[in-house]
């Protein structure tokens, strides 16, 4: 997912984007959603969040 698309999701959730990097913004969204902030943490195989919006880009 491109950064602009992520920023649009954040704006709909009323999350200020500022100058956050892609991973930082995704982890912030994950926290606000009540999920584990595991994006790009090397735990993609162990997080257990099936159907995660970010799974395609995650490591």
Phi and psi in degrees as a GROMACS rama.xvg file:
@    title "Ramachandran Plot"
@    xaxis  label "Phi"
@    yaxis  label "Psi"
@TYPE xy
-80.5931  154.623  UNK-2
-57.2239  -40.4919  UNK-3
-61.3836  -39.7722  UNK-4
-64.6291  -39.6811  UNK-5
-65.8846  -41.6153  UNK-6
-63.2475  -36.3618  UNK-7
-64.6152  -40.4706  UNK-8
-62.394  -45.3262  UNK-9
-61.413  -42.4988  UNK-10
-62.8605  -39.6837  UNK-11
-63.7652  -28.9974  UNK-12
-90.3492  3.65728  UNK-13
60.9289  39.7615  UNK-14
-101.087  123.041  UNK-15
-70.4485  126.405  UNK-16
-83.154  -39.3713  UNK-17
52.2503  -133.185  UNK-18
-111.268  31.1959  UNK-19
-66.4731  143.355  UNK-20
-77.2561  165.57  UNK-21
-52.0293  -52.6875  UNK-22
-62.4206  -40.6968  UNK-23
-63.4713  -42.4163  UNK-24
-66.6109  -43.1105  UNK-25
-62.8924  -44.2745  UNK-26
-63.4739  -36.3099  UNK-27
-64.2954  -44.6641  UNK-28
-61.0871  -43.7458  UNK-29
-58.0533  -43.7249  UNK-30
-62.3772  -46.3193  UNK-31
-64.2846  -32.4453  UNK-32
-74.4555  -9.96614  UNK-33
86.3079  16.7928  UNK-34
-99.707  169.424  UNK-35
-71.6285  131.098  UNK-36
-82.3089  73.8241  UNK-37
-110.783  2.66531  UNK-38
-54.7689  131.36  UNK-39
58.1304  32.2412  UNK-40
-105.356  2.52768  UNK-41
82.2811  8.21565  UNK-42
-111.224  18.3963  UNK-43
-59.2001  -30.0989  UNK-44
-80.2306  -11.7749  UNK-45
-118.58  -2.75755  UNK-46
-73.4342  -28.4049  UNK-47
76.2212  10.0198  UNK-48
-93.2583  83.029  UNK-49
-67.6198  140.597  UNK-50
73.9425  17.8063  UNK-51
-60.8568  136.699  UNK-52
-60.3002  -25.7926  UNK-53
-100.086  -1.70145  UNK-54
-54.2172  -38.322  UNK-55
-61.4962  -32.8707  UNK-56
-97.7164  -3.69765  UNK-57
-84.4913  151.664  UNK-58
